Amino acid sequence: MASSTVTSSQPERPVRPNLAFRQLRGRRSPAEFAALVRRAAREIGERVSCDARYVGRVEAGEIRCPNYAYERVFLHMFPGRTLTDLGFAPRSSVRGRAARTAGEAPEVPAPDAGSGESGGIPDPYDPQDPHEKDPLNHEESDVLRRAFMTGGGATVAAATLAPLGLNTPAAAAERPLRRAGTPEATALEEAVRRIRLLDDRHGADGLYRRAAAPLRAAYALLDAGATRQTTADRLHAGAGELAISVGWLAHDSGRFDDARSHYAEALATARMTGDPALEAHAFCNTAFLARDSGRPREAVRAAQAAQRAARPLGSHRLMSLLALREAGGWAGLADRTGCEQALVRAQALFDRGRSDADPEWMSFYGEAELEGLEAQCWSTLGDWRRASRHARRAAHLQDPHFTRNIALYTAELADDLAREGRPDEAAEAGLRVLGLLDQVQSSRIQTMLAGTARVLLPHRRASGVSAFLDRHASLPRRV
């Protein structure tokens, strides 16, 4: 069905959260609700690949009106209600926002605006959220490409981390993205670097939402195709690394379901293209997430899978980090022997030094991170004295550039000291972390501080504890 023309002079509609849909989810997690959606679809013979990320996009207002498949499923789930009752905009108000200009390719039936689905058929690049074929995303990727190609540092940072204006006059005037070449691949790689740099300095909470748009643009670049195979390989690797970076931002800000989806996306890309380096990285982060999500056995398996993928790459430092990921899983299983063996292996591999085979993304992995991850293992095993010793070393050794990690290691130190029975030293370390929170936004760190505060409550009279508790209590509450 042909879409009507929408001129570039029309103002961009602000995104409004879908509170009605959120209320219908109730106390179920996004993943649990997504499972109900898929089950309801099967009941009526529909096929949708709903997951927690799709539910989040609906609730955030990014999907103003679902496609017809989702509409039928939702109306089946909530009989007697209309799309408007479910918090969506009328279909007539969102039709045709991706109209083609004269002289372009023939009109084809377009997916509904912002639907996240195309007739229920998953896109091969994203089995969990097949929205990349939406023509809007071709415009988005073009905005990203041009911003990277024409701008300096400020422009690149803005294109990487700000929501891209799809309805700006400049975007509307552009034709759909041509096949990608070297400039686009370079732009994508630069996006990954800048996201990692900003995370190192400031933490994830303020970055995650803004980093999702460049990720969609990256997969739109893949969908557009590349001028040669070497460029296609770079685009796949870059998109996979960007998915991992965005997944880490979700992970560090407590959005575990989103992180799992992004890591799976990167792993699928790695498997499709036969990229062992990307596969090892995706499994590495999956192991870390599994540990943090309370799935230690999965953490061990993912870390071992990462080591199998990474072995031919020849990077001792990468194998060292992956051994630490495995150690974290064994610690979660309360297997002290397995944990100690993995820690010894990690240290021996680390001591072999750096090499040209070390992946670029491992720039964070030095002696400080080795100490910090070992501290986490001992903390999980309940050996607070040993944990605090390693955490103190980690905070002392960390390069000042990695502000977030300094805050993380110091928060680990505060918690270990508190549980070890040294409340005054714990409060001192906690106050140092609080002093960094104007620069660092990390739900992980705030969660650790909250746990430390609970442990220190009975010790309010100890030196410095009252000051820490009062200052911690004055922090803005996270929503």
matplotlib code that plots the C-alpha trace (Angstrom):
import matplotlib.pyplot as plt

x = [0.0, 1.5, 2.3, 1.3, 3.9, 5.1, 7.1, 10.3, 8.6, 6.5, 7.8, 9.2, 6.9, 8.3, 8.6, 6.2, 6.3, 3.4, 2.2, -1.0, 1.1, 3.5, 0.5, -0.7, 2.6, 2.1, 4.8, 6.1, 9.6, 9.9, 11.2, 8.3, 5.8, 7.5, 7.1, 3.4, 3.2, 4.9, 2.6, -0.5, 0.8, 1.0, -2.5, -3.8, -1.3, 0.8, 4.6, 6.3, 9.8, 8.9, 11.6, 12.4, 13.9, 10.8, 8.6, 11.0, 10.7, 6.9, 6.9, 9.4, 7.1, 9.6, 6.9, 3.9, 1.8, 2.5, 2.4, -0.6, 0.7, 1.4, -1.9, -3.8, -1.7, -2.3, -6.0, -6.2, -4.4, -6.6, -10.1, -12.5, -9.7, -8.5, -5.0, -5.7, -6.7, -3.3, -1.5, -0.8, -1.4, -4.1, -2.7, -3.8, -1.5, 1.7, 1.2, 3.5, 6.3, 8.9, 7.6, 10.0, 10.8, 10.1, 12.5, 13.5, 12.9, 9.3, 6.9, 6.8, 4.7, 6.5, 6.4, 4.4, 6.3, 8.4, 6.9, 10.1, 8.7, 8.2, 5.3, 6.6, 9.6, 12.9, 15.7, 18.8, 21.0, 18.8, 16.6, 15.4, 14.5, 14.2, 13.6, 16.5, 14.6, 12.5, 13.4, 13.7, 16.8, 18.4, 17.9, 19.3, 22.4, 23.0, 22.8, 25.4, 27.6, 27.6, 28.2, 31.2, 32.6, 32.2, 32.8, 35.5, 35.5, 32.4, 30.4, 31.4, 30.5, 27.2, 26.4, 27.5, 25.7, 22.7, 19.4, 19.6, 17.1, 15.3, 12.8, 15.2, 15.2, 18.7, 17.7, 14.5, 16.3, 18.7, 18.1, 18.4, 21.9, 24.1, 26.2, 28.7, 32.4, 35.6, 34.4, 31.3, 33.4, 35.8, 32.9, 31.5, 34.8, 35.2, 31.8, 32.8, 36.0, 34.2, 31.5, 34.1, 36.1, 33.0, 32.1, 35.6, 35.3, 31.6, 30.0, 27.0, 23.8, 23.8, 25.0, 22.9, 19.7, 21.8, 24.0, 21.1, 20.4, 24.0, 23.6, 20.5, 22.3, 25.2, 22.9, 21.2, 24.7, 25.0, 21.6, 22.5, 25.4, 29.1, 31.2, 33.6, 34.1, 36.9, 34.5, 31.7, 34.0, 34.9, 31.2, 30.2, 33.0, 32.2, 28.5, 29.2, 31.6, 29.1, 26.5, 28.8, 29.6, 25.9, 25.3, 27.9, 26.2, 22.9, 24.8, 26.5, 23.3, 21.3, 19.4, 20.3, 17.7, 18.7, 22.4, 21.7, 19.9, 22.8, 25.4, 23.4, 23.1, 26.9, 27.4, 25.0, 27.0, 30.2, 28.9, 27.5, 30.8, 33.2, 34.9, 36.6, 37.7, 34.2, 32.9, 35.4, 34.4, 30.7, 31.2, 33.5, 30.8, 28.1, 30.0, 30.4, 26.6, 25.7, 27.8, 26.2, 22.7, 23.1, 23.8, 27.3, 27.2, 26.3, 29.2, 31.6, 30.3, 30.4, 33.9, 35.1, 33.5, 35.2, 38.6, 38.0, 37.2, 40.1, 42.9, 43.9, 44.2, 47.5, 46.7, 47.8, 46.2, 42.8, 43.2, 44.0, 40.9, 38.8, 40.3, 39.2, 35.7, 35.7, 37.0, 34.1, 31.7, 33.4, 33.3, 29.6, 29.2, 31.2, 33.9, 37.0, 39.3, 38.0, 38.2, 41.8, 43.0, 41.4, 43.0, 46.5, 46.0, 44.9, 48.0, 50.4, 48.9, 48.9, 52.6, 53.5, 52.9, 51.2, 51.4, 50.2, 47.5, 45.7, 42.3, 41.9, 38.9, 41.1, 42.8, 41.1, 42.7, 45.9, 47.1, 44.4, 41.6, 43.3, 43.4, 39.8, 38.4, 40.3, 38.9, 35.4, 36.1, 37.3, 34.4, 32.0, 33.7, 33.4, 37.1, 36.7, 40.3, 41.8, 39.2, 39.9, 43.6, 43.2, 40.6, 42.9, 45.7, 43.2, 42.2, 45.8, 47.1, 44.3, 45.2, 43.4, 41.8, 39.5, 37.5, 34.7, 37.0, 38.6, 35.1, 34.2, 37.3, 37.0, 33.3, 34.5, 37.0, 34.5, 32.1, 34.8, 36.1, 32.6, 32.0, 35.5, 34.5, 36.5, 33.7, 35.9, 38.0, 35.0, 33.3, 36.4, 36.5, 32.8, 33.2, 35.8, 33.4, 30.6, 33.0, 33.3, 29.6, 29.4, 31.6, 30.5, 27.0, 26.9, 24.0, 26.4, 28.5, 25.4, 24.0, 27.3, 27.3, 23.7, 24.8, 27.8, 25.5, 23.2, 26.2, 27.4, 24.1, 24.8, 28.2, 26.9, 29.0, 32.3, 34.6, 33.3, 30.4, 27.7, 29.1, 29.1, 25.6, 24.2, 25.8, 24.7, 21.2, 21.2, 21.9, 19.0, 17.0, 17.2, 13.9]
y = [0.0, 3.3, 5.7, 9.4, 12.1, 13.8, 16.9, 17.8, 20.8, 18.7, 18.9, 15.8, 14.3, 14.0, 10.4, 9.8, 6.7, 4.3, 4.2, 2.2, -0.7, -0.5, -0.9, -3.9, -5.6, -5.3, -7.0, -9.2, -8.6, -7.4, -10.9, -12.6, -10.4, -11.0, -14.7, -14.2, -12.3, -15.1, -17.6, -15.6, -15.3, -19.0, -19.4, -17.4, -18.7, -15.5, -15.4, -12.6, -12.5, -10.4, -10.1, -7.8, -5.2, -4.9, -4.6, -1.8, 0.0, -0.1, 1.2, 3.9, 5.2, 4.4, 2.2, 4.5, 1.8, -1.9, -3.7, -5.8, -9.0, -7.5, -5.7, -9.0, -10.5, -7.6, -7.5, -11.2, -10.8, -8.0, -8.6, -5.7, -3.1, -1.0, 0.0, 3.4, 1.7, 0.0, 3.3, 3.3, 6.1, 5.6, 3.9, 6.7, 9.1, 7.1, 5.7, 6.6, 8.4, 6.8, 8.0, 7.8, 10.7, 10.7, 8.8, 6.3, 2.6, 1.4, 1.5, -1.6, -2.4, -0.8, -2.1, 0.0, 2.9, 1.9, -1.5, -3.5, -6.3, -6.8, -9.1, -11.3, -12.4, -11.9, -10.0, -12.3, -9.7, -9.4, -12.4, -10.7, -7.2, -7.2, -3.5, -2.7, -3.0, 0.0, 2.8, 5.2, 3.4, 3.9, 7.6, 7.3, 5.5, 8.2, 10.9, 9.0, 8.4, 12.0, 13.3, 11.1, 11.9, 15.7, 16.5, 16.5, 15.2, 17.1, 16.1, 12.5, 12.4, 13.9, 11.5, 8.6, 9.4, 11.5, 10.4, 11.0, 13.5, 11.5, 14.2, 17.0, 18.9, 17.6, 13.9, 14.2, 15.6, 12.7, 9.7, 6.2, 5.0, 3.8, 0.7, 1.2, 1.8, 2.5, 5.8, 4.1, 1.3, 3.8, 5.8, 2.7, 1.7, 5.3, 5.1, 2.0, 3.7, 6.8, 4.9, 3.0, 6.1, 7.8, 4.7, 4.6, 8.1, 8.4, 5.0, 3.6, 5.1, 8.3, 6.7, 3.6, 5.2, 7.4, 4.6, 2.5, 4.7, 4.3, 0.5, 0.4, 2.6, 0.1, -2.8, -0.6, -0.2, -3.9, -4.3, -1.7, -3.9, -3.0, -2.2, -5.0, -8.0, -6.5, -3.6, -6.0, -7.8, -4.6, -3.6, -6.9, -6.8, -3.1, -3.8, -6.7, -4.8, -1.9, -4.4, -5.6, -2.0, -1.1, -4.4, -3.5, -0.1, -2.0, -4.4, -1.8, 0.2, -2.8, -3.6, -7.3, -8.4, -5.8, -6.7, -10.3, -9.5, -7.3, -9.9, -12.5, -10.2, -9.9, -13.6, -14.3, -11.8, -13.5, -17.0, -15.8, -14.3, -16.8, -14.2, -15.9, -12.6, -11.2, -14.6, -14.6, -11.1, -11.8, -15.0, -13.0, -10.5, -13.1, -14.9, -11.6, -11.0, -14.5, -14.1, -10.8, -12.3, -15.1, -17.8, -19.0, -22.3, -20.4, -18.0, -21.0, -22.5, -19.1, -18.4, -21.8, -21.3, -17.9, -19.6, -22.1, -19.4, -17.2, -19.9, -19.5, -15.8, -15.9, -13.3, -14.3, -11.3, -12.2, -15.8, -14.3, -12.2, -15.2, -17.3, -14.6, -14.8, -18.5, -18.0, -15.7, -18.4, -21.0, -18.6, -18.2, -22.0, -21.9, -24.0, -22.6, -25.1, -24.4, -20.7, -20.8, -22.9, -20.4, -17.5, -19.1, -19.7, -16.0, -14.7, -16.9, -15.9, -12.2, -12.4, -13.4, -9.8, -7.8, -8.6, -7.4, -10.1, -8.4, -7.0, -3.3, -3.5, -4.9, -1.6, -1.6, -4.8, -4.2, -5.1, -3.1, -5.0, -8.3, -7.3, -6.0, -9.2, -11.4, -9.2, -10.0, -13.7, -13.7, -11.5, -14.0, -16.8, -14.8, -14.3, -10.6, -10.0, -11.3, -9.5, -6.2, -6.6, -7.1, -4.3, -1.9, -2.8, -2.4, 1.1, 2.1, 0.8, 2.1, 4.7, 8.0, 8.0, 5.1, 7.1, 4.6, 1.8, 3.7, 4.2, 0.6, -0.8, 1.6, 0.6, -3.0, -2.1, -0.3, -3.3, -5.8, -3.8, -3.4, -7.1, -7.8, -5.8, -2.6, 0.0, 3.1, 2.2, 1.1, 4.5, 6.3, 4.3, 4.8, 8.6, 8.5, 6.8, 9.3, 12.0, 10.5, 10.1, 13.6, 12.2, 8.6, 7.2, 3.5, 1.6, -1.2, 1.1, 2.6, -0.9, -1.8, 1.4, 0.6, -2.8, -1.3, 1.2, -1.6, -3.4, -0.3, 0.7, -1.0, 0.7, 4.3, 5.4, 4.2, 7.0, 8.4, 5.9, 8.5, 10.9, 8.2, 7.1, 10.6, 11.5, 8.3, 8.8, 12.3, 10.8, 11.2, 8.0, 6.0, 5.3]
z = [0.0, -1.0, 1.8, 1.8, 1.5, 4.6, 4.1, 6.0, 7.5, 9.8, 13.3, 14.9, 17.5, 21.0, 22.2, 25.1, 27.3, 26.9, 30.5, 29.6, 28.2, 31.1, 33.5, 31.7, 32.2, 35.9, 38.0, 35.3, 34.0, 30.3, 29.4, 31.2, 29.4, 26.1, 26.6, 27.2, 23.9, 22.0, 23.5, 22.7, 19.1, 18.8, 20.0, 17.0, 14.5, 14.3, 14.4, 16.3, 17.8, 20.8, 23.4, 26.4, 24.2, 22.1, 25.2, 26.4, 23.1, 23.3, 26.9, 26.1, 23.3, 20.5, 18.9, 18.4, 16.6, 16.2, 12.9, 12.0, 13.4, 16.8, 16.7, 16.4, 19.2, 21.6, 20.9, 21.5, 24.8, 25.9, 24.4, 24.3, 24.1, 21.2, 20.2, 21.8, 25.0, 25.0, 24.7, 21.0, 18.5, 15.9, 12.8, 10.6, 12.4, 11.8, 8.2, 5.5, 7.3, 5.1, 1.7, -1.2, -3.4, -7.2, -9.3, -6.6, -6.5, -7.0, -4.1, -2.0, 1.1, 4.0, 7.6, 9.9, 11.3, 14.2, 14.4, 15.1, 12.9, 9.2, 8.7, 11.6, 9.5, 11.5, 9.8, 9.5, 11.2, 14.3, 15.1, 18.3, 16.9, 13.1, 12.6, 10.4, 7.1, 8.1, 5.5, 8.4, 9.6, 6.1, 6.7, 10.2, 9.0, 6.4, 9.0, 11.0, 8.0, 6.9, 10.5, 10.8, 7.4, 7.7, 11.3, 13.9, 17.4, 18.6, 15.6, 15.9, 19.6, 18.9, 16.1, 18.3, 21.4, 20.7, 19.2, 15.5, 14.1, 11.4, 10.6, 10.2, 6.9, 6.1, 6.8, 4.8, 1.8, 1.6, -0.5, 1.0, 1.9, -0.9, -0.5, 2.3, 1.7, 3.6, 5.1, 6.6, 8.0, 9.6, 11.0, 12.6, 14.2, 15.5, 17.1, 19.0, 20.3, 21.4, 23.3, 25.1, 25.9, 27.4, 29.4, 30.8, 32.1, 33.0, 33.3, 31.5, 32.9, 30.9, 27.6, 27.0, 25.5, 23.3, 22.1, 20.8, 17.8, 16.3, 16.8, 14.7, 12.1, 12.1, 11.2, 8.6, 7.0, 6.8, 5.3, 2.6, 1.6, 1.0, -2.1, -1.4, 0.8, 2.9, 3.7, 4.5, 6.9, 8.7, 8.9, 10.4, 12.9, 13.8, 14.2, 16.4, 18.6, 18.8, 19.9, 22.6, 23.7, 23.9, 25.7, 28.2, 28.8, 29.4, 31.7, 33.8, 34.1, 35.4, 32.2, 32.2, 29.7, 27.2, 27.7, 27.0, 23.8, 22.6, 23.4, 21.6, 18.6, 18.5, 18.9, 16.0, 13.9, 14.8, 14.0, 10.6, 9.5, 11.1, 13.2, 16.2, 17.8, 17.9, 19.1, 21.9, 22.9, 22.9, 25.0, 27.4, 28.1, 28.2, 30.9, 32.9, 32.6, 33.6, 36.8, 37.6, 36.9, 39.3, 36.7, 37.6, 35.7, 32.5, 33.3, 33.4, 30.2, 28.4, 29.6, 28.4, 25.0, 24.8, 25.5, 22.7, 20.2, 21.4, 21.5, 17.8, 18.1, 20.0, 22.7, 26.2, 27.7, 26.2, 27.5, 30.9, 31.0, 29.9, 32.7, 35.1, 33.7, 34.3, 37.9, 38.6, 37.6, 39.8, 42.7, 42.1, 42.3, 45.6, 44.0, 45.6, 44.0, 40.5, 41.1, 42.4, 39.5, 37.0, 38.9, 38.8, 35.0, 34.6, 36.4, 34.5, 31.1, 32.2, 33.1, 29.5, 28.6, 25.8, 22.1, 18.8, 18.9, 21.8, 20.7, 20.7, 23.1, 25.8, 26.5, 29.9, 30.9, 32.9, 36.3, 38.0, 36.3, 37.1, 40.8, 40.7, 39.1, 41.6, 44.4, 43.2, 43.2, 46.8, 47.8, 46.2, 48.1, 51.4, 51.9, 52.8, 53.9, 50.7, 48.6, 50.3, 49.7, 46.0, 45.7, 47.4, 44.9, 42.0, 43.1, 43.6, 40.3, 38.1, 35.4, 36.3, 32.9, 33.9, 36.4, 36.4, 37.3, 40.1, 41.5, 41.0, 42.6, 45.6, 46.0, 46.0, 48.6, 50.8, 50.7, 51.5, 54.4, 55.8, 55.7, 57.1, 60.2, 59.5, 59.4, 59.7, 56.7, 54.8, 55.4, 54.3, 51.0, 50.5, 50.9, 48.1, 45.8, 46.6, 45.7, 42.2, 41.5, 39.9, 37.2, 37.0, 36.4, 37.1, 38.6, 39.4, 41.6, 43.2, 44.0, 45.6, 47.8, 48.9, 50.0, 51.9, 53.6, 54.8, 56.3, 58.0, 59.6, 62.9, 63.1, 62.8, 65.9, 64.3, 62.9, 59.6, 59.3, 60.1, 57.6, 54.9, 55.7, 55.8, 52.5, 50.9, 52.1, 50.4, 46.9, 44.5, 44.4, 41.1, 39.4]

ax = plt.figure().add_subplot(projection="3d")
ax.plot(x, y, z, "-o")
ax.set_aspect("equal")
plt.show()
